Amino acid sequence: MKQSRAFILFLIICIIFNSCSKDDDNPDITKSVVINELMAINSYTAADQDGEYDDWIELYNLSSNEINLEGYYLSDSKKNRTKWKFPPGTSIAGKGYLIIWADSDTTQAGLHTNYKLSSLGENVLLLSPDLEIIDHVEYGAQANELAYARVPNGTGSFVWRYATFNASND
């Protein structure tokens, strides 16, 4: 009788412990993926796969786990949050970067939005499939070949600086 009570108590403790533990296999994107850097005037800094120098947005994954972005959105409009949807199969590696070309050319291979970034300044939003804002950046007028980047990388405030395309901003 005492053994069965002890066993039941043990099971209850295990159930409580497991329900309170974090699921590292499914990280919370709202705390993991951030808009890390962007460039709205790109004449020679970084070319896409077709050799074109277009606007770009860099995301960074703060976690060590790969995160699936399928169904999430990027937008430059608070009123039109569903402006561009990440296609099926899109993910970002743990501690990795993901470049999205903001060139209004969705016929190209890769990640190309259906809008361009304004060199005069605007918003960039990363949204969940439920249209919850995960990250939001508002930037002002941009000088040629300067990026708006988080310093330190992934966590800091945004500053204007030379681009660190697809690499750490530190």
GROMACS elastic network, one bead per residue, 0.5 to 0.9 nm:
[ bonds ]
;  ai    aj funct       b0    kb
    1     4     6  0.52330   500
    1     5     6  0.63312   500
    1     6     6  0.86289   500
    2     5     6  0.51255   500
    2     6     6  0.60901   500
    2     7     6  0.85358   500
    3     6     6  0.50294   500
    3     7     6  0.60568   500
    3     8     6  0.85835   500
    4     8     6  0.61024   500
    4     9     6  0.85141   500
    5     8     6  0.50883   500
    5     9     6  0.60757   500
    5    10     6  0.84753   500
    6     9     6  0.50480   500
    6    10     6  0.60709   500
    6    11     6  0.86608   500
    7    11     6  0.62428   500
    7    12     6  0.86811   500
    8    11     6  0.50521   500
    8    12     6  0.62135   500
    8    13     6  0.86555   500
    9    12     6  0.51015   500
    9    13     6  0.62253   500
    9    14     6  0.86417   500
   10    13     6  0.51789   500
   10    14     6  0.62285   500
   10    15     6  0.87063   500
   11    14     6  0.50330   500
   11    15     6  0.61393   500
   11    16     6  0.86031   500
   12    15     6  0.51308   500
   12    16     6  0.61885   500
   12    17     6  0.85623   500
   13    16     6  0.51564   500
   13    17     6  0.60485   500
   13    18     6  0.85601   500
   14    17     6  0.50854   500
   14    18     6  0.60488   500
   14    19     6  0.85217   500
   15    18     6  0.52343   500
   15    19     6  0.61389   500
   15    20     6  0.86875   500
   16    19     6  0.52297   500
   16    20     6  0.63403   500
   16    21     6  0.88068   500
   17    20     6  0.52694   500
   17    21     6  0.62610   500
   18    21     6  0.52351   500
   18    22     6  0.83695   500
   19    22     6  0.81997   500
   22    25     6  0.88544   500
   22    26     6  0.88716   500
   22    27     6  0.85859   500
   23    26     6  0.57386   500
   23    27     6  0.68668   500
   24    27     6  0.55943   500
   24    28     6  0.88801   500
   24    65     6  0.76498   500
   25    65     6  0.71650   500
   25    66     6  0.88047   500
   26    29     6  0.87465   500
   26    65     6  0.79810   500
   26    66     6  0.87964   500
   26    67     6  0.77540   500
   27    30     6  0.88299   500
   27    31     6  0.82860   500
   27    32     6  0.73030   500
   27    63     6  0.74760   500
   27    64     6  0.89966   500
   27    65     6  0.69589   500
   27    66     6  0.84074   500
   27    67     6  0.71639   500
   28    31     6  0.57547   500
   28    32     6  0.62760   500
   28    33     6  0.86958   500
   28    67     6  0.86415   500
   29    33     6  0.55318   500
   29    34     6  0.87047   500
   29    61     6  0.84637   500
   29    63     6  0.88908   500
   29    67     6  0.71133   500
   29    68     6  0.87196   500
   29    69     6  0.85797   500
   29   128     6  0.85233   500
   29   134     6  0.76938   500
   30    33     6  0.65896   500
   30    34     6  0.83049   500
   30   128     6  0.81967   500
   30   133     6  0.83920   500
   30   134     6  0.51373   500
   30   135     6  0.78202   500
   31    34     6  0.80045   500
   31    62     6  0.79821   500
   31    63     6  0.85298   500
   31   134     6  0.79046   500
   32    60     6  0.80847   500
   32    61     6  0.54854   500
   32    63     6  0.55188   500
   32    67     6  0.85507   500
   33    36     6  0.87796   500
   33    59     6  0.66502   500
   33    60     6  0.55914   500
   33    62     6  0.61317   500
   33    63     6  0.78721   500
   33    67     6  0.82755   500
   33    92     6  0.85574   500
   33   126     6  0.88913   500
   33   134     6  0.79168   500
   33   135     6  0.80722   500
   33   154     6  0.84679   500
   34    58     6  0.86523   500
   34    59     6  0.55894   500
   34    60     6  0.54573   500
   34    61     6  0.66486   500
   34    62     6  0.77038   500
   34   126     6  0.78509   500
   34   134     6  0.76018   500
   34   135     6  0.59516   500
   34   136     6  0.85651   500
   34   154     6  0.65508   500
   34   155     6  0.82965   500
   35    38     6  0.79136   500
   35    57     6  0.72921   500
   35    58     6  0.61346   500
   35    60     6  0.64629   500
   35   124     6  0.82277   500
   35   125     6  0.81510   500
   35   126     6  0.73220   500
   35   135     6  0.64869   500
   35   136     6  0.74334   500
   35   137     6  0.73755   500
   35   149     6  0.86284   500
   35   150     6  0.83167   500
   35   154     6  0.77417   500
   36    57     6  0.78086   500
   36    58     6  0.55706   500
   36    59     6  0.52277   500
   36    60     6  0.57406   500
   36    97     6  0.86193   500
   36   148     6  0.83556   500
   36   149     6  0.58011   500
   36   150     6  0.55016   500
   36   151     6  0.87748   500
   36   153     6  0.70452   500
   36   154     6  0.55841   500
   36   155     6  0.82656   500
   36   158     6  0.84099   500
   36   169     6  0.82915   500
   37    56     6  0.84122   500
   37    57     6  0.60449   500
   37    58     6  0.50498   500
   37    59     6  0.70883   500
   37    60     6  0.86747   500
   37   147     6  0.65877   500
   37   148     6  0.54604   500
   37   150     6  0.63589   500
   37   154     6  0.88713   500
   37   158     6  0.81634   500
   37   163     6  0.79921   500
   37   164     6  0.82050   500
   37   165     6  0.79400   500
   37   166     6  0.89317   500
   37   169     6  0.82355   500
   38    55     6  0.76461   500
   38    56     6  0.56410   500
   38    58     6  0.59374   500
   38    59     6  0.88904   500
   38   117     6  0.89405   500
   38   146     6  0.89745   500
   38   147     6  0.55900   500
   38   148     6  0.53593   500
   38   149     6  0.65516   500
   38   163     6  0.83635   500
   38   165     6  0.87473   500
   39    42     6  0.63627   500
   39    54     6  0.85417   500
   39    55     6  0.55089   500
   39    56     6  0.54392   500
   39    57     6  0.66450   500
   39    58     6  0.88160   500
   39   117     6  0.79304   500
   39   119     6  0.85586   500
   39   142     6  0.81170   500
   39   145     6  0.73732   500
   39   146     6  0.67202   500
   39   148     6  0.64396   500
   39   149     6  0.88084   500
   39   163     6  0.77724   500
   40    54     6  0.77909   500
   40    56     6  0.67855   500
   40    57     6  0.86663   500
   40   102     6  0.83473   500
   40   116     6  0.78207   500
   40   117     6  0.52563   500
   40   118     6  0.61698   500
   40   119     6  0.52444   500
   40   120     6  0.87299   500
   40   121     6  0.84693   500
   40   142     6  0.68990   500
   40   143     6  0.87619   500
   40   144     6  0.82804   500
   40   145     6  0.82281   500
   40   146     6  0.83814   500
   40   147     6  0.76108   500
   40   148     6  0.88933   500
   41    53     6  0.87104   500
   41    54     6  0.75379   500
   41    55     6  0.61876   500
   41    56     6  0.89682   500
   41   117     6  0.84219   500
   41   118     6  0.84738   500
   41   119     6  0.62300   500
   41   142     6  0.71048   500
   41   143     6  0.72140   500
   41   144     6  0.53091   500
   41   145     6  0.57423   500
   41   146     6  0.74508   500
   41   147     6  0.83404   500
   42    45     6  0.58844   500
   42    46     6  0.70738   500
   42    47     6  0.85070   500
   42    53     6  0.55716   500
   42    54     6  0.57007   500
   42    55     6  0.58607   500
   42    56     6  0.81343   500
   42   144     6  0.69654   500
   42   145     6  0.54673   500
   42   146     6  0.81629   500
   42   147     6  0.88580   500
   43    46     6  0.80153   500
   43    47     6  0.87216   500
   43    52     6  0.87358   500
   43    53     6  0.54703   500
   43    54     6  0.74146   500
   43   144     6  0.76916   500
   43   145     6  0.68163   500
   44    47     6  0.72548   500
   44    52     6  0.89954   500
   44    53     6  0.61911   500
   44   145     6  0.75176   500
   45    53     6  0.73457   500
   45   145     6  0.66223   500
   45   163     6  0.74163   500
   45   165     6  0.80923   500
   46    51     6  0.86386   500
   46    52     6  0.82915   500
   46    53     6  0.60540   500
   46    54     6  0.79293   500
   46    56     6  0.88949   500
   46   163     6  0.89824   500
   46   165     6  0.71079   500
   47    50     6  0.73872   500
   47    52     6  0.50635   500
   47    54     6  0.69696   500
   48    51     6  0.52904   500
   48    52     6  0.54263   500
   48    53     6  0.64913   500
   48    54     6  0.72654   500
   48   101     6  0.75051   500
   48   110     6  0.89725   500
   49    52     6  0.74369   500
   49   108     6  0.87837   500
   49   109     6  0.80131   500
   49   110     6  0.81459   500
   50    53     6  0.89670   500
   50   108     6  0.81469   500
   50   109     6  0.88495   500
   53    56     6  0.89961   500
   54   101     6  0.64996   500
   54   102     6  0.67790   500
   54   103     6  0.56284   500
   54   116     6  0.83928   500
   55   100     6  0.86727   500
   55   101     6  0.58857   500
   55   103     6  0.58661   500
   55   116     6  0.65221   500
   55   117     6  0.62348   500
   55   118     6  0.89124   500
   56    99     6  0.66361   500
   56   100     6  0.56170   500
   56   102     6  0.50822   500
   56   103     6  0.76663   500
   56   112     6  0.88484   500
   56   116     6  0.85681   500
   56   117     6  0.79454   500
   57    98     6  0.82200   500
   57    99     6  0.57701   500
   57   100     6  0.52093   500
   57   101     6  0.64045   500
   57   102     6  0.68791   500
   57   124     6  0.86553   500
   58    97     6  0.65509   500
   58    98     6  0.56045   500
   58   100     6  0.63723   500
   58   101     6  0.87673   500
   58   165     6  0.75498   500
   58   166     6  0.68465   500
   59    92     6  0.83181   500
   59    96     6  0.83191   500
   59    97     6  0.55574   500
   59    98     6  0.51185   500
   59    99     6  0.64965   500
   59   100     6  0.80467   500
   59   154     6  0.86564   500
   59   166     6  0.87476   500
   60    92     6  0.78321   500
   60    93     6  0.88301   500
   60    94     6  0.87184   500
   60    95     6  0.68778   500
   60    96     6  0.58230   500
   60    98     6  0.65617   500
   60   153     6  0.85018   500
   60   154     6  0.62819   500
   60   166     6  0.88864   500
   61    64     6  0.76878   500
   61    65     6  0.82163   500
   61    66     6  0.79720   500
   61    67     6  0.77709   500
   61    92     6  0.66630   500
   61    93     6  0.69252   500
   61    94     6  0.57915   500
   61    95     6  0.50079   500
   61    96     6  0.54897   500
   61    97     6  0.65690   500
   61    98     6  0.85039   500
   61   154     6  0.78338   500
   62    65     6  0.87049   500
   62    94     6  0.70510   500
   62    95     6  0.53814   500
   62    96     6  0.78365   500
   62   154     6  0.66772   500
   62   155     6  0.85597   500
   63    66     6  0.77934   500
   63    67     6  0.86102   500
   63    93     6  0.87794   500
   63    94     6  0.54920   500
   63    95     6  0.58079   500
   63    96     6  0.87535   500
   64    93     6  0.77699   500
   64    95     6  0.54847   500
   64    96     6  0.85397   500
   65    92     6  0.86878   500
   65    93     6  0.66108   500
   65    95     6  0.75846   500
   66    91     6  0.67387   500
   66    92     6  0.55941   500
   66    95     6  0.82441   500
   66    96     6  0.83246   500
   67    90     6  0.87587   500
   67    91     6  0.54288   500
   67    92     6  0.53682   500
   67    93     6  0.65401   500
   67    94     6  0.72257   500
   68    71     6  0.88050   500
   68    72     6  0.89748   500
   68    89     6  0.74391   500
   68    90     6  0.61519   500
   68    92     6  0.66059   500
   68    93     6  0.88798   500
   69    72     6  0.55031   500
   69    73     6  0.84395   500
   69    86     6  0.63940   500
   69    87     6  0.81415   500
   69    88     6  0.81524   500
   69    89     6  0.78571   500
   69    90     6  0.54573   500
   69    91     6  0.51250   500
   69    92     6  0.72606   500
   69   128     6  0.86001   500
   70    73     6  0.86639   500
   70    85     6  0.78734   500
   70    86     6  0.53475   500
   70    87     6  0.56796   500
   70    88     6  0.50220   500
   70    89     6  0.61791   500
   70    90     6  0.54381   500
   70    91     6  0.70966   500
   70   129     6  0.84855   500
   71    85     6  0.60577   500
   71    86     6  0.56155   500
   71    87     6  0.67902   500
   71    88     6  0.72265   500
   71    90     6  0.88815   500
   71   128     6  0.74049   500
   71   129     6  0.53357   500
   72    82     6  0.87344   500
   72    84     6  0.85808   500
   72    85     6  0.57897   500
   72    86     6  0.55519   500
   72    87     6  0.84959   500
   72   126     6  0.74758   500
   72   127     6  0.57788   500
   72   130     6  0.83390   500
   72   131     6  0.80283   500
   73    81     6  0.72526   500
   73    82     6  0.59712   500
   73    83     6  0.71816   500
   73    84     6  0.55457   500
   73    86     6  0.58937   500
   73   125     6  0.79232   500
   73   126     6  0.58199   500
   73   128     6  0.64090   500
   73   129     6  0.69432   500
   73   131     6  0.76998   500
   74    81     6  0.73952   500
   74    82     6  0.72518   500
   74    83     6  0.67441   500
   74    84     6  0.53916   500
   74    85     6  0.64643   500
   74    86     6  0.76340   500
   74   113     6  0.81345   500
   74   124     6  0.71023   500
   74   125     6  0.55570   500
   74   127     6  0.62732   500
   75    78     6  0.74993   500
   75    80     6  0.71479   500
   75    81     6  0.56368   500
   75    82     6  0.66448   500
   75    83     6  0.52259   500
   75    84     6  0.60772   500
   75    85     6  0.86420   500
   75   113     6  0.86926   500
   75   115     6  0.82885   500
   75   123     6  0.79024   500
   75   124     6  0.57536   500
   75   125     6  0.51872   500
   75   126     6  0.68056   500
   75   127     6  0.80353   500
   76    80     6  0.79809   500
   76    81     6  0.78521   500
   76    83     6  0.76871   500
   76   115     6  0.78621   500
   76   116     6  0.84428   500
   76   117     6  0.73065   500
   76   118     6  0.89542   500
   76   122     6  0.68665   500
   76   123     6  0.50675   500
   76   125     6  0.61657   500
   77    80     6  0.51800   500
   77    81     6  0.61200   500
   77    82     6  0.88277   500
   77    83     6  0.76396   500
   77   122     6  0.81628   500
   77   123     6  0.64346   500
   77   124     6  0.71978   500
   77   125     6  0.74945   500
   78    81     6  0.57288   500
   78   123     6  0.75964   500
   78   124     6  0.85605   500
   78   125     6  0.75739   500
   79    82     6  0.89613   500
   80    83     6  0.57468   500
   81    84     6  0.81115   500
   81   125     6  0.77404   500
   81   126     6  0.87607   500
   81   127     6  0.73882   500
   81   131     6  0.67887   500
   81   133     6  0.89282   500
   82    85     6  0.65721   500
   82   127     6  0.82983   500
   82   129     6  0.89531   500
   82   131     6  0.75967   500
   83   113     6  0.83772   500
   83   114     6  0.74123   500
   83   115     6  0.80652   500
   84   112     6  0.89188   500
   84   113     6  0.58874   500
   84   114     6  0.63872   500
   84   115     6  0.81200   500
   85   113     6  0.83002   500
   85   129     6  0.88060   500
   86    89     6  0.85480   500
   86    90     6  0.64725   500
   86   111     6  0.78218   500
   86   113     6  0.89785   500
   87    90     6  0.59701   500
   87   111     6  0.81680   500
   88    91     6  0.88666   500
   90   111     6  0.88294   500
   91    98     6  0.83218   500
   92    95     6  0.84090   500
   92    96     6  0.61969   500
   92    97     6  0.66487   500
   92    98     6  0.60998   500
   93    97     6  0.71694   500
   93    98     6  0.82690   500
   94    97     6  0.85437   500
   96   166     6  0.85266   500
   96   167     6  0.86325   500
   97   166     6  0.57391   500
   97   167     6  0.71446   500
   97   168     6  0.88243   500
   98   166     6  0.70764   500
   99   111     6  0.75154   500
   99   165     6  0.83107   500
   99   166     6  0.68340   500
  100   110     6  0.81596   500
  100   111     6  0.51345   500
  100   112     6  0.59053   500
  100   113     6  0.71514   500
  101   104     6  0.83306   500
  101   105     6  0.86674   500
  101   110     6  0.84399   500
  101   111     6  0.61047   500
  101   113     6  0.62157   500
  101   116     6  0.84352   500
  102   105     6  0.80624   500
  102   111     6  0.85668   500
  102   112     6  0.58278   500
  102   114     6  0.71128   500
  102   115     6  0.58262   500
  102   117     6  0.62398   500
  103   106     6  0.80879   500
  103   112     6  0.63112   500
  103   113     6  0.61760   500
  103   114     6  0.68500   500
  103   115     6  0.59517   500
  103   117     6  0.77360   500
  104   107     6  0.89636   500
  104   112     6  0.68114   500
  104   113     6  0.54498   500
  104   116     6  0.55230   500
  105   108     6  0.61343   500
  105   112     6  0.60366   500
  105   113     6  0.66816   500
  105   114     6  0.60742   500
  105   115     6  0.78744   500
  106   109     6  0.77662   500
  106   110     6  0.86146   500
  106   111     6  0.78657   500
  106   112     6  0.52868   500
  106   113     6  0.60651   500
  106   114     6  0.58700   500
  107   112     6  0.80670   500
  108   111     6  0.80405   500
  108   112     6  0.68762   500
  109   112     6  0.76500   500
  112   115     6  0.85323   500
  113   116     6  0.74374   500
  117   120     6  0.87220   500
  117   121     6  0.78340   500
  117   122     6  0.75452   500
  117   123     6  0.86975   500
  117   124     6  0.84434   500
  118   121     6  0.54459   500
  118   122     6  0.63419   500
  118   141     6  0.81177   500
  118   142     6  0.85681   500
  119   122     6  0.82108   500
  119   140     6  0.79894   500
  119   141     6  0.56070   500
  119   142     6  0.52893   500
  119   143     6  0.77943   500
  119   144     6  0.86873   500
  120   139     6  0.85536   500
  120   140     6  0.61823   500
  120   142     6  0.63030   500
  121   138     6  0.73778   500
  121   139     6  0.51117   500
  121   142     6  0.67947   500
  122   137     6  0.83575   500
  122   138     6  0.56960   500
  122   139     6  0.56463   500
  122   140     6  0.65689   500
  122   141     6  0.83107   500
  123   136     6  0.70529   500
  123   137     6  0.56166   500
  123   139     6  0.64827   500
  124   135     6  0.82939   500
  124   136     6  0.57705   500
  124   137     6  0.51995   500
  124   138     6  0.64396   500
  124   139     6  0.83662   500
  125   133     6  0.67309   500
  125   134     6  0.75862   500
  125   135     6  0.58781   500
  125   137     6  0.64927   500
  125   138     6  0.87065   500
  126   131     6  0.88085   500
  126   132     6  0.84829   500
  126   133     6  0.60084   500
  126   134     6  0.54565   500
  126   135     6  0.51591   500
  126   136     6  0.63845   500
  126   137     6  0.89589   500
  127   130     6  0.76399   500
  127   131     6  0.51686   500
  127   132     6  0.53250   500
  127   134     6  0.52578   500
  127   135     6  0.71348   500
  127   136     6  0.87211   500
  128   132     6  0.51532   500
  128   133     6  0.65682   500
  128   134     6  0.65676   500
  129   132     6  0.74267   500
  130   133     6  0.89667   500
  131   134     6  0.87173   500
  133   136     6  0.69008   500
  137   158     6  0.85010   500
  139   142     6  0.80298   500
  139   148     6  0.74717   500
  139   158     6  0.87055   500
  142   145     6  0.83313   500
  142   146     6  0.68491   500
  142   147     6  0.78548   500
  142   148     6  0.82438   500
  142   160     6  0.82638   500
  143   146     6  0.57258   500
  143   147     6  0.84395   500
  143   160     6  0.87824   500
  144   147     6  0.87327   500
  145   161     6  0.87839   500
  145   162     6  0.69962   500
  145   163     6  0.74723   500
  146   160     6  0.62110   500
  146   161     6  0.53918   500
  146   162     6  0.50467   500
  146   163     6  0.61809   500
  147   159     6  0.81078   500
  147   160     6  0.56730   500
  147   161     6  0.54558   500
  147   162     6  0.57873   500
  147   164     6  0.80915   500
  147   165     6  0.88510   500
  148   158     6  0.60693   500
  148   159     6  0.55419   500
  148   161     6  0.64869   500
  148   162     6  0.84860   500
  148   163     6  0.78881   500
  149   152     6  0.87601   500
  149   153     6  0.78981   500
  149   154     6  0.87976   500
  149   156     6  0.86371   500
  149   157     6  0.78361   500
  149   159     6  0.55064   500
  149   160     6  0.64597   500
  149   161     6  0.70259   500
  149   162     6  0.88550   500
  149   163     6  0.77292   500
  149   164     6  0.84051   500
  149   169     6  0.68374   500
  150   153     6  0.53925   500
  150   154     6  0.59384   500
  150   155     6  0.64691   500
  150   157     6  0.51710   500
  150   159     6  0.64393   500
  150   169     6  0.66908   500
  150   170     6  0.87009   500
  151   154     6  0.72177   500
  151   155     6  0.69382   500
  151   157     6  0.58336   500
  151   158     6  0.63326   500
  151   159     6  0.69783   500
  151   169     6  0.59263   500
  151   170     6  0.61788   500
  152   155     6  0.58796   500
  152   157     6  0.74739   500
  152   158     6  0.88884   500
  152   168     6  0.84750   500
  152   169     6  0.63675   500
  152   170     6  0.54470   500
  153   156     6  0.63504   500
  153   167     6  0.89756   500
  153   168     6  0.57283   500
  153   170     6  0.56524   500
  154   157     6  0.89686   500
  154   168     6  0.83219   500
  154   169     6  0.80328   500
  156   159     6  0.89984   500
  160   163     6  0.88092   500
  161   164     6  0.86819   500
  163   169     6  0.80327   500
  164   167     6  0.54098   500
  164   168     6  0.64738   500
  164   169     6  0.57952   500
  164   170     6  0.87868   500
  165   168     6  0.81551   500
  165   169     6  0.85647   500
  167   170     6  0.89196   500
